């Protein structure tokens, strides 16, 4: 730890020690700030980076118990910082998009993705279209359309009050349900790919 | 991992053409975003077991946002002394 600690666990010990915490947190802040600057320097101002670094340090301190030593401590802490920074970037990107518009974009995306291609594809697409409307729960449909409408998982979660783990499970269950309906009708995902997608 | 059909998207829209791909990639058991985040640091250091790496690689295909986080972490660590 910058020459003052021998192992990754020493970071944890020092950050837990009231007598040494402030100094260690300052070193951690410096390392995270440099890393986030390298990764997001073109997308965020210096002031943003300072604020997000501070947020990342706080979250890292809150999560110390979760550090399992699978990686270097600074790699683990930087991963937390990256998530903090991307969360803010994604939030800003979608801040002005109302949920109604996102869902409308999602429906348009479904319509485009399921546009007529061939007789067999048309039938498969009709099966899928019907399944989206009738086989999914309202919350599954909303989450799927929001994703297809271009909203990030993080932002969908924020707007719907779910963490990303819960949201992923919701969408995973929706995908499995749609896939099952498709397969019960004798089709598979390949029947939905456009010629371009199938040959890429 | 380079899947030419995957459509990773930078802070934006995994959307349109990915519907069929999302279904094509659907498995009975999948790693979720929280699980991916839990092991991301170990992944970029190459310290995950093959079975776990396979789950994470699959998750990266179906979740461009998590793959974006991996890329951003690698950039952040690129020249850390």
Interface residues (C-beta under 8 A of the other chain):
Chain A: X31 X34 X35 X36 X38 X39 X40 X66 X70 X71 X72 X74 X75 X76 X78 X79 X81 X82 X83 X85 X86 X89 X90 X93 X105 X106 X109 X110 X112 X113 X114 X128 X147 X148 X149 X150 X152 X153 X154 X163 X164 X165 X167 X168 X169 X172 X175 X176 X178 X179 X182 X188 X189 X190 X192 X193 X194 X197 X200
Chain B: X4 X5 X11 X12 X13 X14 X15 X16 X17 X18 X19 X20 X21 X22 X23 X24 X26 X28 X30 X32 X33 X34 X35 X37 X38 X39 X40 X41 X42 X44 X45 X47 X48 X63 X65 X68 X69 X72 X73 X75 X76 X77 X78 X79 X80
